[in-house]
Structures are given as structure tokens and as C-alpha cells.
Amino acid sequence: MIKHNLLVAAFMGLATLSQAQDQDTLRNKEGGNYLFEVVNEIDATDVKNQYRSGTCWSFSSLSFFESEAKRLGKGDFDFSEMFVVRHTYEDKAVKYVRMHGNLNFGPGGAFQDVLYVMKNYGMAPEAAYNGLNYGTEKHTHGELDNLTKAYVDAVIENKNKTLSTAWLGGFDGILDSYLGDLPTEFDYNGKSYTPESYLKATGINPDDYVLLSSFTHHPYHEPFVLEVPDNWLGGEVYNVELNEMIEVMDNALENGYGVAWAADVSEKGFSFRDGLAIVPENEDAIKQKGSDNMHFSDAGAEKIGNQFMTPGDEKEITPEIRQEAFDNYQTTDDHGMHIVGIVKDQNGTPYYIVKNSWGTGFNTGMDGYFFASVPYVKYKTTNIMVHKDALPKALKKKLGL
């Protein structure tokens, strides 16, 4: 009888342990067989929704900086994505006209755009500027994007044989009508701020952040202008070796820093619905069902393949494979996201925890997030942004930082 009770107690203890382990285990999606355990994870704010706007670069950057404010001990912030977008659109239009239209003009942008706005204009909270001045509750920029592009194209057509003094005011009028007048002073949490003083209150110094990439067509450990269409500012990134880029990301996350991540998501192995970004050895086994008009290049479309259910072998990514994809336009600057941690699957394979800006309401293991494999990150990253102190000391020295 005593032996029986001991066996029952042992069984109940194992059952309790199993339940506890199951509660600590994340799946890639409901019913998925990727079983993840968190290795480390930084504090992050709530998932936002860029909806039908091409402003992921602002959403991902500001998610990154909201986590930075937490890390710096400054508290919780909800930054205005459209404050950044509004300033960027205006200055991009000025440059587009000065370049006679020989510049990419559209809603896309880059991490350095946010640093640029911080340095030149400060920052504002979402409560002071939500950018929804056109009758919808979500960001829907199709009409705005078409109007602004048509407007600047009409200006550079120069029908008057000289540019009028009114064109920029007219352009700003469009932005003000859709996004709202920019705040020059606002009250927030019982205090009065300007955009400049508000940025100072966050503790964030834009000069403390650095952008990195890894390509073989430029010398390593030197800066270069990243050749992607949305880099309208001509911003520089530091070129590091592929293994060094991964080391930077791991070192950052292990020490409480986040990573702003720009990557190609128009891939067979990217499936937000399945909570995964992977590079299966046999990508031909993946099929796409239907389309997704909301996100770039059907990035949110349904993908069908066994490897979205259970872990499998992935391609080995070399600098040469990565470079070839970039040179052939197979890796493009699609999407900005925020990496907030690392998990390992049941085989001990690491993946990155990626915070997206496509809202919530998905049957994934972390709603609004997905898990990116190291091969995917090696293959499809265009650039990353981190705090300078997140760099390993040896690499920091190589870059002269």
C-alpha cells in the first residue's frame, strides 16, 4: 500500500512537472510541432499594426527604441510612428525634387530615417500625434501614397519652366490633411514638452546607435552606402563578416539589448501564419495558396509544406550564397522588424524571436510574433541596428567605434 502511494505520488509529480514544462514551451502555431523554450528575451511594448501602410521601418524602429527606453530605466513610452513618417515624407519630397525625380519616392524607408528624424526634429508620443486624420481607425495609405507621388512628379515636370514658391506648401497641405498638423508643443503625463525635450526625456541619444550589414562587394570593417532603393538618405552601414553579424545579434540579446532587423520576407520559407521564417533544404516542397494583398509580395500569404509543422534540415548559408541572392534581386529590402530574444527548439536549434507590426489575432505561439531561424537571418538580412555597446569589444575596436 505504501509502495502504491509512492508510485501514485511519483506519477503525479511527473505529471505536474510535465504540465509545467508544457506551460513553459512555446509552439510555432496552434498544433505545430516546433517546441520552443526561451533562452533570453528583452522587455518589449505591445504589438502595433501598420495595417495598409508601407511604414514598417518606422514601426520596427520605434518598437526597438521603446525597448531601449525601458532598458535605460526611463519607463514605458508609446512613440508616434506617424510623427517620424510625416517628417520623412516632407524631406524626401524636397530631395526627390532636387534630384529631378532620380530618387526612389514612396512610403518605404530605413532605420536611419528614424535616427535622422530624432536628430533633426525630436520625437512625439502616439497620444500627441496618431496620424489618423482621414476617417479611418487604422493606417491606410494607398490614397495618400498615390497623391504624394503624383504631386512631386507634377512638380518636377516643371510646366512653368521654373518651380513655384508654392509647391512645398501644397505638398505639406496634403500631409497635414491626411496625417494632421505636426505638434510643436504638447502635454504628456502632466508635463509640457516640445518634440526635442520629449526625446531628451526618453534618455535615447541617436548617436549611440549603429547600423551593420554583411556583403562581399565592399571591404569588411568599413562603412558603405547600402544599395537599396529605400535608402533615400544615402545612409551608411558598417560591413562586417557574416559570422560577426550573427555574433553581434547574439551578444546584444544576451546582454539585454534589442536588434532592429531589416530583411526580405517575400520568401517561400517565410510564413507569418505558421509563425516561422526558415530556409528548408528543399524549398520546392513549399507551395503558396492564395495571395495576400495587405503585405509586401504576398508575405502574409498561406504557405503549405511539412517543414512548417515539424523542424527539418535547412540550407547552409555562406557569404557567397548571401551575396548572390542580393546581386540577383532575390534578397530585397522588404520589411523592418524587431528581434527581442532567442529560443531553442526540441533539437537544441536556436531561433530568433521577432516582433512584427501586423497586429494580433493569429494562432501563433506568440501572437504578433514569429520565430526566424539562424539560416534565414544569415540569408535574408539586409541590415540591422543596435546600440554601440551591444557590439563585442573586439569588433567595436575593428570598426573604430
Secondary structure, DSSP 8 states (H G I E B T S, - for coil): -HHHHHHHHHHHHHHHHHHHHHHH-EESBTT---EEEEEEE-------B--BSS-HHHHHHHHHHHHHHHHTT-----B-HHHHHHHHHHHHHHHHHHTTT-S--SS---HHHHHHHHHHH---BTTT-----SS-SS-B-HHHHHHHHHHHHHHHH-TTSS--TTHHHHHHHHHHHHH----SSEEETTEEE-HHHHHHHHT--GGGEEEEE--TTS-TTSEEE---TT-TT--EEEE--HHHHHHHHHHHHHTT--EEEEE---STTEEGGGTEE--BS-GGG-EEES--SSSGGGTTSEEE-GGGTS---B----HHHHHHHHHTTSS---EEEEEEEEEE-TTS-EEEEEE-SB-S---BSSTTEEEEEHHHHHHHEEEEEEEGGGS-HHHHHHHT-
